[in-house]
Amino acid sequence: MSDAVDDTDMTDTVTDPGTDDSFDDAAADRDGSESELPPHRAAPRSGRLDSENRQGTPYTESQVIMPTVKVIAPFAFTFGLFITFHGGGSPGGGFQGGAIMAAVVFMIAFAFGIESTRDWLANTVVVALAVGGALAFAGIGLVPVALGGAFLQYDLLPIPILDPVKYGMEGVEIVGIAPIVSGVLMGLFFLLARGFNSEGDGFGNGSLDEDGSIDEDGSIDETGTLEGDAADAGGDR
Amino acid sequence: MTGALALATGSLTPASPVVAQVTAVEASLLAFVVLTALATALARDVLAAVIVFGAYSLGMAALYTFYRAPDVALTEAAISAGVTTVLLLLTLAKTTRIDHDSVFESVNLPAASAAGFLFAGLLLTMGDIPAIGSPDAPVWSNPDVTQWYLTETYAQTHVENTVMAVLAAFRGFDTFGEAIVVFAGGIAALIVLHREVFA
């Protein structure tokens, strides 16, 4: 029943603007093109890049994109793992595989919203990927140095049974390069989605703010306790 | 320069008929890449330029696959067509988008003539470049570099992918530096955007 009602509503709303559009076009022609924007164009916004109220990126739930991403994401992630793990025998490697796995996260974020993906994928995961990858690469390189060899001299790696050269290289690709690339790319994505921090809750504790904005500093500082607490709560995530 | 003269006069040697070697797939891919590159440069709307640039990168990835460089093709598809397009779109979502009446930018004559002269100069050197896939090309037939890596990769590193062997084993220290550069890029983004956390 509700579908039928919706359908009639749809047809009504479809047929009605057919007559309204001519009026709107005429009005727009008379007033100049500022009054009515076509629906596929974004509404005009203020040019300030640092205002916090427009930091959120536009998101619309799509019944086409969400199921598609649900189906594709496991396969794309498996493809990234395959590219990473089979770098020794087929084209690819840690860099390409890590980029593909990060692109899967981008895909999920575009389908289900960047903010909910940010909550789902905690900051610890992103940082652990990037830092852990760098430490693992350096560790694999430094173990032969500790055993009296050169940096990244794979044949000195203490890997039992398996071939140390082959699996040392695979280890560098899998636990070194791929986590660094995927973690840093995910971090860049979430950073760009959140944008520039003009509140000064990063480092420096607002010294940049005092230099930058002149007039509104006093009001911000008077109410600064609430904003500071909110920013700290966000920062602990 | 004899090759350039041969190209200019249209008298190609029968041993290397360059035009005859271009297949339909290759020609269409090249045309696609050139057209999308021109559209990227000339598009008035930035969003359109970003989308067409993603299509250009996808065409380049297909072209690399066609020329049997699958490692480069994977990197181009993942980084350039995927990640870069997404990051550019995110940046566009945070800026103001201006509504344009015209689809294409008006051509800046000095810039176009400079690009044309560069194109003509590069075209003059085309005759001296060996044919694609030629076994006599110096970059391939060099016994000290390419052939050495191809013959020694499996003997020394026990993996089949020479590209990965060069990156991870023979030039492992360089790759370590590159990975740290990627890591430092993430840290630099944190600093520039005044953030303490990634997500």
Interface residues (C-beta under 8 A of the other chain):
Chain A: L37 R41 A42 P44 R45 S46 G47 L49 R54 Q55 T57 P58 I83 G87 G88 G89 S90 P91 G92 G93 F95 Q96 A99 I100 A102 A103 F106 F110 R118 L121 A122 N123 V125 V126 V127 A130 V131 G133 A134 F137 A138 G141 F151 L152 Y154 D163 V165 K166 M169 E170 V172 E173 G176 I177 I180 V181 G183 V184 L185 M186 G187 L188 F189 F190 L191 L192 A193 R194 G195 F196 N197 S198 G200 G202 F203 G204 L208 G235 R237
Chain B: P70 D71 A73 L74 T75 A78 I79 G82 V83 V86 L87 L90 T91 A93 K94 T95 T96 R97 D99 Q156 T157 H158 V159 E160 N161 V163 M164 A165 L167 A168 A169 G172 F173 T175 F176 A179 I180 V182 F183 G185 G186 A189 L190 L193 H194 R195 E196 V197 F198 A199
